[in-house]
Amino acid sequence: MLPSNLLRAKISHGKIRPVYAALDPDITALAEKLEGTFRDGIGKTKGALFDRLREIEGDGCDYKLVRGLSTLLERRCAFEADSTSNPRDSRRLVFEDASRTKVSSLEDRDGVVQRVSARLGISPAVLEKTIFSDMEDELILRDFKPLASQSLIKRYNLSLLQTLLFKSLRLEFSASGNWKNIFREVKRLCLIYSVERAEHGGGYKVTVDGPLSLFKMTERYGTSTARLVPKIIVSDSWTIRAEILARRKGRVYTLEANEEEKHLLADGGEAAEKGSHNGLYDSSLEEKFARSFNSYNSGWVLRREPEPLIAGKHILIPDFSFEKHGLKVYLEIVGFWTSDYLERKISKLSQLADVDIMIAVDETLACSRLERLKDKMLVVYFKGEVTLKPVIEHLRRREASILGEQVALVKARGVALKGDVVNLEEIAKENDVSLESVRTALGKFQQEGYVKTGDQFISKARLEEIDRKLDGVQRLTDALGIIEASGLKKEAANVLQTLGYTSVWEGVEMDKVRIIKSPSGHVEEIN
């Protein structure tokens, strides 16, 4: 954000909006000039740098724009005192000596400098340079991280939007996608919010209480509200609507922004904030559980912080989800809590509708309030680390249950085979069920004119055609090539076996493997 005195905004008909810097040649040239000024200032004092910046302001440029861009560039600088001794200690010794000797002339002053420099073991010239070297204007620019002009302008525009939101009473926003990152940031920033599903286009509509709606800690909370913006604007489409309090006039104005302004604003990568969520796990407890579960090889896909779940007017982002056969089960781990935190957590969990979720709670922290959740979800108590056994057992029960339902569905609907090749994967997709349930349901399924090979039903006509092409072929590699050319690449080996061929290995190299056909091997005999 920018200091409030550098905010450029326009008010009209009850609405307020930032006065964005255009990405035109004039503003781009100004940004390049300022960036070059900072680069040229390396090794010089901060006072000299800011004298040059004031000259640029006097060239007829909007001083708020110049100072706003300069403020962002200054944050990319490293200043330090140019001294070998501690300036504060040196200054203290000089003042103490001067107060004892009652300095009243230049000769007296030189005497103080001589005595103190001798005491410090440095020359009088070095002491003279050291005494005030930590003053703001005397600091030396040691390092500067350059920034391209277009990126600087976009960051400036984003800062204007964030600065306005620092004065908000309430913020409403919606976005397409990116919800996991947005709500993770809402959670990390400890924002007070409510959420509901959007009426059109899916997604969510989120309302965040603004910093000026609170009675205290408005500065910290306002900064947190502003830091949410980069996560929102990285979405493909988004809208922001906020109520902004103009303290001088005591009026409330409406701020509106959407993706049409996105080209003017720094994107998520350019506007990355300190403290963003970079770690994969929030705690060693979660990391240990994930490592243990993945090593078990259950067949379930474990995902960290899956999509948000709506619980009343709030969002719950479970710690993990388990996915298999189109089924999704969630896990929330409560390893530490305060009374208020636990009450809010229980309230959220209680409001989840039709969601299969487990909650794992440290038994040393458990309390009777958790018992009310047992009718709605599995509660797993653990000590030290989350116990894997009850989680696996629950997943197995859910897997068996869903597989049974899907198998029954496939059998009830029936299957009519059409074409020369029918994949079980296609049948599973048509019925919106898992491949495993189709395999189980059609394990003994037969239809006249078809033979099942692996995960495919192949017409006998196609098999007979392949069988004729294989007549006289001796090498396995040649046979597999013929079968794959017939559109049966995935099941080439199964087709050979179905047609009665066996492989004879005469070495470890594939091109030396021969195939032979049993005398009785023909399509009609295979069911």
SVG drawing of the C-alpha trace seen along z (x, -y; Angstrom):
<svg xmlns="http://www.w3.org/2000/svg" viewBox="-32 -30 76 109">
<polyline fill="none" stroke="black" stroke-width="0.4" points="0.0,0.0 0.9,-3.7 0.7,-6.4 -2.8,-7.8 -1.5,-11.3 -0.3,-9.8 -3.6,-8.3 -5.0,-9.4 -8.7,-8.8 -11.7,-10.3 -15.2,-10.7 -18.3,-11.0 -22.0,-10.3 -21.4,-8.5 -18.6,-6.3 -14.9,-6.4 -12.2,-4.9 -8.4,-5.0 -6.8,-7.2 -4.7,-4.6 -1.5,-5.4 -1.9,-4.7 0.5,-2.3 1.2,-5.0 4.6,-6.3 4.6,-9.4 4.1,-7.4 6.4,-4.6 9.1,-7.2 8.6,-8.7 8.8,-5.2 12.0,-4.5 13.5,-7.9 12.7,-7.2 14.1,-3.7 17.3,-5.0 17.6,-7.6 17.6,-4.9 20.2,-2.9 22.4,-5.9 22.1,-6.6 23.9,-3.4 26.9,-4.5 25.4,-7.9 23.6,-9.4 19.9,-9.1 19.7,-12.9 21.3,-13.3 18.9,-10.7 15.8,-12.5 17.2,-15.9 17.2,-14.4 13.7,-13.0 12.4,-16.5 13.9,-17.9 11.8,-15.4 8.7,-16.5 9.5,-20.0 9.5,-19.1 5.7,-19.4 4.8,-15.9 2.0,-15.0 3.9,-15.0 1.7,-12.3 2.4,-10.0 6.2,-10.7 6.2,-10.1 4.0,-7.0 6.3,-5.4 9.3,-6.5 7.9,-5.0 7.6,-1.6 11.1,-1.8 12.5,-2.9 11.1,0.3 13.5,2.2 16.5,0.3 19.0,1.2 20.5,-1.8 23.2,-1.6 25.4,-4.0 28.9,-4.6 31.0,-4.0 33.4,-1.5 32.3,-2.5 28.9,-2.6 27.5,-6.1 25.3,-6.2 28.1,-5.2 30.5,-7.7 27.9,-10.5 27.2,-9.7 30.9,-10.0 31.3,-13.2 28.3,-14.8 29.4,-13.6 32.9,-15.0 31.5,-18.3 29.2,-18.7 32.0,-18.3 34.3,-20.8 31.7,-23.4 32.6,-23.8 32.2,-27.4 34.6,-27.7 35.8,-25.8 39.1,-25.1 37.1,-23.6 35.2,-21.5 38.3,-20.2 39.7,-19.3 36.6,-17.1 37.0,-15.4 40.7,-14.8 40.1,-13.3 37.2,-11.0 38.9,-9.8 42.0,-8.9 39.8,-7.0 38.1,-5.1 41.4,-4.4 40.3,-6.2 41.3,-9.4 39.5,-12.7 38.4,-12.7 36.8,-9.2 35.1,-10.3 33.7,-13.5 32.3,-11.2 30.9,-8.7 29.0,-10.9 26.0,-11.6 26.4,-8.8 23.2,-7.1 21.0,-10.1 18.4,-9.6 19.9,-11.9 23.4,-10.5 22.6,-6.8 24.2,-5.3 22.3,-3.4 24.1,-0.1 21.7,2.1 18.7,1.6 16.6,4.3 15.6,2.9 12.0,3.2 10.8,2.9 8.7,-0.2 5.5,1.6 5.8,3.8 6.4,0.7 3.3,-1.1 1.1,2.0 2.3,2.4 1.6,-1.3 -2.0,-0.8 -2.5,2.2 -1.2,0.2 -3.8,-2.5 -6.6,0.1 -5.1,1.6 -4.8,-1.8 -8.5,-2.6 -9.5,0.8 -7.5,-0.1 -10.4,-2.5 -13.2,-0.1 -16.2,0.7 -17.0,3.8 -15.6,5.7 -17.5,8.0 -15.9,10.0 -16.5,13.0 -14.1,14.8 -13.9,17.6 -11.7,20.4 -8.6,19.9 -10.8,20.3 -8.5,22.6 -5.7,20.0 -8.1,17.2 -9.7,18.9 -6.3,20.1 -5.3,16.5 -8.5,15.4 -7.7,18.1 -4.1,17.1 -4.9,13.4 -7.6,14.1 -10.2,12.0 -13.8,11.9 -16.0,13.0 -19.2,14.7 -19.8,16.6 -22.7,17.8 -22.9,19.5 -23.2,17.1 -26.6,17.0 -25.1,17.1 -22.1,18.9 -21.3,21.0 -18.5,20.1 -18.9,18.0 -19.8,14.5 -17.7,13.5 -18.2,10.5 -15.3,9.4 -15.8,7.0 -13.6,4.0 -11.0,2.5 -13.1,-0.6 -16.0,1.6 -13.9,2.7 -13.2,0.8 -9.5,1.6 -6.5,3.0 -7.8,1.2 -4.3,0.7 -3.2,4.4 -6.6,5.6 -6.7,3.1 -3.3,4.3 -4.6,7.9 -7.7,6.9 -5.5,5.2 -3.2,8.2 -6.1,10.3 -6.4,8.3 -3.5,9.9 -5.1,13.4 -8.4,12.2 -7.2,10.5 -5.2,13.4 -8.5,15.2 -9.7,15.2 -12.8,13.1 -13.5,11.3 -15.5,8.4 -14.7,6.3 -17.3,4.0 -16.4,2.1 -17.8,-0.6 -15.1,-3.2 -15.3,-5.8 -14.0,-9.2 -13.1,-10.4 -12.7,-14.1 -16.2,-14.3 -17.7,-11.5 -19.3,-10.0 -19.4,-6.5 -18.6,-5.9 -18.8,-2.7 -15.7,-1.3 -16.2,1.1 -13.5,3.0 -13.5,6.0 -11.3,8.0 -11.6,5.3 -9.0,3.4 -6.7,6.5 -4.3,5.3 -3.5,2.2 -2.7,4.2 0.2,6.3 -0.6,10.0 -0.3,12.6 3.4,13.3 4.4,9.6 2.4,8.7 3.6,11.6 3.4,10.7 5.6,11.6 4.3,14.4 2.4,16.1 1.7,19.8 4.8,21.5 5.0,24.6 3.2,27.7 2.1,28.5 1.0,26.4 2.5,28.7 4.7,31.7 1.5,33.5 0.0,33.2 3.3,34.0 3.8,37.2 0.2,38.3 0.6,37.7 3.9,39.6 2.5,42.5 -0.7,42.7 1.1,42.5 3.5,45.2 0.5,47.5 -0.4,47.6 -4.2,47.9 -5.0,46.8 -6.7,43.6 -5.2,40.3 -4.4,38.0 -4.7,34.3 -3.6,31.4 -6.1,28.7 -8.7,29.6 -11.5,27.4 -13.4,25.3 -16.6,26.6 -19.5,24.3 -20.5,24.6 -23.4,22.1 -22.0,18.7 -18.4,19.8 -15.9,21.8 -14.0,24.9 -10.9,26.0 -10.2,29.5 -6.6,30.5 -6.9,33.5 -9.2,35.2 -9.0,38.9 -10.2,39.6 -11.0,42.9 -13.6,44.2 -15.2,40.8 -15.7,40.8 -14.2,38.1 -13.7,38.3 -12.3,35.4 -10.2,35.3 -9.8,32.4 -7.1,32.6 -7.5,30.7 -4.1,30.9 -4.4,27.7 -7.3,25.5 -8.6,22.9 -12.1,23.1 -13.4,20.4 -11.6,22.0 -13.0,25.5 -16.5,24.1 -16.2,22.4 -14.8,25.5 -17.6,27.7 -20.2,25.2 -18.7,25.3 -18.5,29.1 -22.0,29.4 -23.3,27.4 -21.7,29.4 -24.5,31.0 -24.0,34.4 -20.2,34.3 -18.3,37.4 -15.7,36.0 -13.6,37.4 -12.2,35.4 -9.0,36.4 -8.6,34.9 -5.7,35.1 -7.1,37.1 -5.1,35.1 -7.2,32.0 -10.5,33.8 -13.6,32.7 -17.3,33.7 -18.4,31.1 -16.9,33.3 -19.3,36.0 -22.1,34.1 -20.3,34.7 -20.3,38.5 -23.8,38.8 -22.6,36.9 -19.0,38.0 -16.3,40.3 -14.3,38.9 -10.8,40.3 -8.8,39.7 -5.1,39.9 -2.0,39.3 1.1,37.8 0.3,38.5 -2.9,39.3 -3.7,43.1 -3.8,44.5 -5.9,47.7 -9.3,46.1 -8.9,43.8 -8.0,46.8 -10.9,48.8 -13.4,46.0 -12.1,45.6 -12.4,49.3 -16.0,49.2 -16.8,46.3 -15.0,47.9 -17.0,51.1 -20.2,49.3 -19.7,47.1 -18.5,50.0 -21.6,52.0 -23.8,49.1 -22.0,48.6 -22.0,52.3 -25.7,52.5 -26.2,49.5 -24.3,50.9 -26.1,54.2 -29.5,52.5 -28.8,50.4 -27.3,53.2 -24.8,52.9 -25.3,53.1 -22.1,53.6 -21.7,51.8 -18.8,51.6 -15.7,53.8 -14.0,52.5 -15.8,51.4 -13.6,50.2 -14.7,50.7 -13.4,47.2 -15.9,45.8 -18.7,47.7 -17.6,46.4 -17.6,42.8 -21.0,43.2 -22.4,44.4 -20.3,42.0 -18.9,44.9 -15.4,46.3 -13.6,48.7 -13.3,51.2 -17.1,51.3 -17.6,51.9 -15.0,54.7 -16.9,56.3 -20.3,55.9 -19.3,57.3 -17.0,60.0 -19.1,62.8 -20.9,60.7 -21.2,62.2 -22.7,61.0 -22.9,63.0 -20.2,62.1 -17.9,60.5 -14.9,61.7 -13.6,60.0 -9.8,59.4 -8.5,57.4 -10.5,54.2 -12.1,54.4 -14.8,56.3 -13.6,57.1 -15.9,58.4 -15.0,61.9 -15.0,60.5 -12.1,58.1 -10.3,60.9 -10.6,63.2 -9.3,60.4 -6.2,60.0 -5.8,63.8 -5.5,63.9 -2.9,61.1 -0.8,63.0 -0.7,66.1 3.0,66.9 4.3,64.2 7.0,65.6 8.4,62.6 6.6,61.2 7.5,57.6 6.0,58.0 2.8,59.5 2.4,56.7 2.8,54.2 0.0,55.8 -2.3,55.8 -1.5,52.2 -2.1,51.1 -5.6,52.5 -6.4,50.1 -5.8,52.4 -2.5,51.0 -3.6,51.3 -4.6,54.9 -2.1,56.3 -0.7,58.9 -4.1,60.0 -5.3,60.3 -2.3,62.7 -3.3,64.8 -6.9,64.8 -6.0,66.0 -4.1,68.9 -0.5,67.7 2.3,68.2 5.7,66.6 9.0,68.5 12.0,66.6 15.3,67.4 17.1,64.6 16.5,61.4 16.1,59.3 12.5,58.6 13.4,59.0 14.4,62.6 11.1,63.7 9.1,66.0 5.3,66.8 3.7,70.1 0.0,70.9 -1.6,73.9 -3.4,76.3 -6.7,75.7 -6.4,72.0 -9.3,70.2 -11.7,67.5 -14.9,69.6 -13.6,71.6 -12.8,68.6 -15.5,67.1"/>
</svg>
